Amino acid sequence: MLGAIFWVLLMEGLSLVEQVEQGLGEVVAQKRKKGRTLDEKIGRIKWTGILLNRALDELQRLKKELAERDRKIWEELKEIEVKQRLILQGFSGAGLIKYAPPVLQRVACEDAVDLAILDRVFQAGASGILPRDVALDVALKPYGLKHYHVSRRIQRMNKRLFSGPRGIGELLFEKRGHKWALTSFAFEVWGETEK
């Protein structure tokens, strides 16, 4: 009986050793087995193309995300500018803010030509002045301006003062027939400085 038990244990021990050796053999075989990489399987040029397409797709996705983020930021900035303009108009309407001519000139005028145009239109008074007469003015003669240059510069000054980055929501010039004249807002600003 003892011999039979010994024989059974010996056989089980041998079978365990065989299982361990078989398990190790599979691990060793897996380590020895060298698989081909994808570039070897489908070709190096095709695999490089696939990787490049993946990278380009990722770049496109990131570009779309950045464009969306920029659009949201610009919308928020526009909202802030509108709110700021409303607040400034409320303060100026209540008489809490009074603009000075140098402030308006700094915001609206870009160079000496714009300043000379503004001065000439102000001198013309409420009736206004034709753009060709402004262009023929002695102070503007050296610049060689034509009537359409004067009108374009006046429109730009209006745009900068109304809706530019430092705009206050007011116009500096207005059309009266074919003539340009200062608005009542501008006459108030310049009239207060003369008093």
C-alpha positions in Angstrom: 0.0 0.0 0.0 2.8 2.3 0.9 4.4 1.5 -2.4 1.2 2.4 -4.3 1.0 5.7 -2.5 4.7 6.4 -3.3 4.1 5.4 -6.9 1.1 7.8 -7.2 3.0 10.7 -5.6 5.9 10.0 -7.9 3.7 10.0 -11.0 1.9 13.2 -9.9 5.3 14.9 -9.2 6.5 13.9 -12.6 3.4 15.2 -14.3 3.8 18.5 -12.4 7.4 18.8 -13.6 6.2 18.2 -17.1 3.5 20.9 -16.8 6.0 23.3 -15.5 8.4 22.5 -18.3 5.7 22.8 -20.9 4.6 26.2 -19.4 8.2 27.4 -19.4 8.6 26.1 -22.9 5.7 28.2 -24.1 7.1 31.3 -22.5 10.5 30.6 -23.9 9.0 29.9 -27.3 7.0 33.2 -27.1 10.2 35.1 -26.3 12.1 33.5 -29.1 9.3 34.0 -31.6 10.0 37.2 -33.4 6.9 38.7 -34.9 7.0 41.1 -37.8 6.3 44.7 -37.1 3.5 46.6 -39.0 6.0 48.3 -41.3 7.4 44.9 -42.3 4.0 43.5 -42.8 2.4 46.2 -45.0 5.5 48.0 -46.1 7.4 50.9 -44.7 6.1 53.5 -47.0 2.4 52.5 -46.5 2.9 52.4 -42.7 4.6 55.9 -42.8 1.6 57.1 -44.8 -0.8 55.7 -42.2 1.1 57.4 -39.4 1.2 60.6 -41.3 -2.6 60.5 -41.9 -3.2 59.9 -38.2 -1.0 62.9 -37.3 -2.8 65.1 -39.9 -6.2 64.1 -38.5 -5.1 64.9 -35.0 -3.8 68.3 -36.2 -7.1 69.0 -38.0 -9.0 68.2 -34.8 -6.8 70.4 -32.8 -7.2 73.2 -35.3 -11.0 73.0 -35.2 -10.9 73.1 -31.4 -8.7 76.2 -31.4 -10.9 77.9 -34.0 -13.9 77.2 -31.8 -12.2 78.5 -28.7 -11.1 81.6 -30.6 -14.6 82.2 -31.8 -16.0 81.9 -28.3 -13.4 84.4 -27.0 -14.2 86.9 -29.8 -17.9 86.6 -29.0 -17.2 87.3 -25.3 -15.0 90.3 -26.2 -17.8 91.7 -28.5 -20.3 91.3 -25.6 -17.9 93.1 -23.3 -17.4 95.9 -25.8 -21.1 96.4 -26.2 -21.6 96.5 -22.5 -18.8 99.0 -22.1 -20.2 101.2 -24.8 -23.6 101.1 -23.2 -22.1 102.1 -19.9 -20.1 105.0 -21.5 -23.2 106.2 -23.3 -25.2 106.1 -20.1 -22.5 108.1 -18.3 -22.1 110.7 -21.1 -25.9 111.0 -21.4 -26.2 111.7 -17.7 -23.5 114.3 -18.0 -21.0 112.4 -15.9 -18.5 112.0 -18.7 -17.4 115.0 -20.8 -15.0 114.3 -23.7 -12.3 116.8 -24.6 -11.2 117.4 -28.1 -7.7 115.9 -27.6 -9.4 112.6 -26.5 -11.6 112.5 -29.6 -8.6 113.4 -31.8 -6.5 110.6 -30.3 -9.3 108.1 -30.9 -10.5 109.2 -34.3 -7.4 110.6 -36.0 -4.6 108.5 -37.2 -2.1 111.1 -38.5 -1.6 114.8 -39.3 -3.8 114.6 -42.4 -6.8 113.4 -40.4 -6.2 116.2 -37.9 -6.1 118.8 -40.8 -9.3 117.4 -42.3 -11.0 117.6 -38.9 -9.8 121.1 -38.3 -11.0 122.2 -41.8 -14.5 120.7 -41.4 -14.8 122.3 -37.9 -13.9 125.7 -39.4 -16.7 125.2 -42.0 -19.3 125.2 -39.3 -22.8 123.7 -39.3 -23.4 124.1 -43.0 -20.6 121.7 -43.8 -18.0 121.6 -46.6 -17.5 119.7 -49.8 -14.8 117.1 -49.8 -13.1 118.7 -52.9 -12.9 122.0 -51.0 -11.3 120.2 -48.1 -8.8 118.6 -50.5 -7.9 122.0 -52.0 -7.3 123.5 -48.6 -3.8 125.1 -48.2 -2.9 122.9 -45.2 -3.8 119.7 -47.2 -2.4 120.7 -50.6 1.0 119.1 -50.0 -0.6 115.7 -49.5 -2.2 115.7 -52.9 -5.5 114.5 -51.7 -8.5 114.0 -54.0 -12.2 114.4 -52.9 -12.6 110.7 -52.5 -9.5 110.4 -50.3 -11.1 113.0 -48.0 -14.5 111.2 -47.9 -12.7 107.8 -47.2 -10.7 109.3 -44.4 -13.8 110.9 -42.8 -15.6 107.6 -42.9 -12.6 105.8 -41.3 -12.5 108.4 -38.5 -16.2 107.9 -37.9 -15.7 104.2 -37.8 -12.8 104.4 -35.3 -14.7 106.7 -33.0 -17.9 104.7 -33.2 -16.9 101.1 -33.1 -13.1 100.9 -33.0 -11.2 99.2 -30.1 -11.3 102.5 -28.2 -14.7 103.6 -29.8 -17.2 105.5 -27.7 -20.3 104.9 -29.8 -20.5 108.5 -31.3 -20.0 109.8 -34.8 -17.7 112.8 -35.5 -19.0 113.7 -39.0 -22.3 113.5 -40.7 -23.3 114.0 -44.3 -25.4 117.1 -45.2 -26.3 116.7 -48.8 -22.9 116.4 -50.5 -21.1 118.2 -47.7 -19.5 116.9 -44.6 -20.1 118.6 -41.2 -19.4 117.8 -37.6 -22.2 116.2 -35.6 -24.0 117.9 -32.7 -21.9 115.8 -30.4 -18.7 117.1 -31.9 -19.9 120.7 -31.8 -20.8 120.2 -28.1 -17.3 119.0 -27.3 -15.6 121.8 -29.2 -18.1 124.4 -28.1 -17.5 123.6 -24.5 -13.8 124.2 -24.9 -14.3 127.6 -26.5 -16.4 128.9 -23.6 
